[in-house]
Amino acid sequence: MILRSGDIGLIMARRMTIEGIEVVGVYEIMKTPNGLIRNIEQCLNDYNIPLHLSTTVVKIHGDKRIEGVTIANVDGQNKPIKESEQFLECDLLVLSVGLIPENELTRNTQILISPITNGPIVDENMMTDKPGIFAAGNVVAVFDLVDYVAATGEIAGRCAAIFIKNELTRIPSRKVSVNAGNNVSFVLPQKINTDATGTLDLFLRVQTEMKDAAVMIIVNGAPAKRLKKERVILPSAMVCVTLNREHALDKDVTIEVRGVNNET
Ligand SMILES: Cc1cc2nc3c(=O)[nH]c(=O)nc-3n(C[C@H](O)[C@H](O)[C@H](O)COP(=O)(O)OP(=O)(O)OC[C@H]3O[C@@H](n4cnc5c(N)ncnc54)[C@H](O)[C@@H]3O)c2cc1C
């Protein structure tokens, strides 16, 4: 059995089924799946592997090897409900409970790390707080799509080349913070140079699923502009929004996700 429904757990469920292992199910503590919709379809539904939401493992049984687990439904606060406990026989439990950036090098270099992403805090050039040290991809935050990873790599590479030629004129310059507001767990980059020009992609992840959602930029505590509208936004799917030059910033901003009827 597999605990949690992130993409890796889903891919493992499919792979193990292909290899002849019976997967009794994927158990997810949240009330919505944690992986990409296409992985739910292609890894679970296509192989008739059941997904159990709002359920978790509360006990693992076995001495020399695993013999089974006790599962339980959880309440609104994700606390296991004792009366719902149930023993499930199994000889393998896969814990697919999340990824964190590989940040040993970042820590050793004493680069400022975000407690939310566990990766370095970067600006729009993908430069860390240490001038000349750039970061991109999963070392910054766990991305679900390689396209976004590649986009951050291109920015870091281009800006590192400019930096080497001493043409990144805004160093040192004043930076503003891009804060995560309502229903946003994190936004990348976390800093923007005040003299940044042109368009800029922001990557964010929401905390909970929201239908008919608007991604808003909040300046001085008031909504300044809607950056994107989505029929549904899920915690499992990173959102990319573009900030245009017209938003050239001179003070901290907050990115929020609100219902489309609640934009003002
Ligand atoms: C199991 C899994 C499946 C995925 N499937 C998909 C998918 O189907 N489609 C998709 O778009 N995305 C997928 N992703 C998302 C994935 O995060 C990105 O696609 C992408 O691989 C991340 O690229 P990266 O270069 O940032 O990190 P990685 O691909 O992890 O590359 C980091 C590299 O750095 C090396 N390294 C680490 N520390 C050091 C060091 N100190 N010195 C030198 N080298 C070092 C590592 O060995 C590794 O080779 C998947 C992720 C996982 C974990």
The ligand as a Gaussian input file, in Angstrom:
#p B3LYP/6-31G(d) Opt

LIG

0 1
 C       10.090000      10.715000      -9.418000
 C        9.840000      12.017000     -10.132000
 C        9.136000      12.024000     -11.300000
 C        8.926000      13.219000     -11.990000
 N        8.247000      13.171000     -13.162000
 C        8.097000      14.290000     -13.868000
 C        7.447000      14.237000     -15.143000
 O        7.010000      13.193000     -15.594000
 N        7.310000      15.395000     -15.848000
 C        7.775000      16.568000     -15.373000
 O        7.626000      17.591000     -16.065000
 N        8.392000      16.651000     -14.167000
 C        8.565000      15.545000     -13.398000
 N        9.171000      15.605000     -12.186000
 C        9.490000      16.903000     -11.653000
 C       11.004000      17.166000     -11.539000
 O       11.098000      17.872000     -10.352000
 C       11.588000      17.956000     -12.687000
 O       11.075000      17.432000     -13.856000
 C       13.126000      17.968000     -12.838000
 O       13.739000      16.703000     -12.889000
 C       13.864000      18.748000     -11.776000
 O       15.107000      19.139000     -12.347000
 P       16.320000      19.660000     -11.520000
 O       17.442000      19.804000     -12.487000
 O       15.936000      20.863000     -10.755000
 O       16.641000      18.538000     -10.437000
 P       17.141000      17.049000     -10.661000
 O       16.570000      16.446000     -11.911000
 O       16.880000      16.366000      -9.367000
 O       18.709000      17.226000     -10.918000
 C       19.594000      17.628000      -9.879000
 C       20.953000      17.018000     -10.188000
 O       21.934000      17.625000      -9.331000
 C       22.785000      16.616000      -8.821000
 N       23.378000      17.103000      -7.570000
 C       22.784000      17.239000      -6.352000
 N       23.657000      17.733000      -5.451000
 C       24.820000      17.926000      -6.110000
 C       26.106000      18.404000      -5.737000
 N       26.364000      18.789000      -4.477000
 N       27.060000      18.464000      -6.677000
 C       26.812000      18.078000      -7.954000
 N       25.624000      17.610000      -8.370000
 C       24.645000      17.532000      -7.470000
 C       21.861000      15.417000      -8.651000
 O       22.596000      14.222000      -8.583000
 C       21.001000      15.521000      -9.912000
 O       21.608000      14.896000     -11.003000
 C        9.403000      14.436000     -11.476000
 C       10.101000      14.427000     -10.265000
 C       10.331000      13.251000      -9.603000
 C       11.122000      13.270000      -8.333000

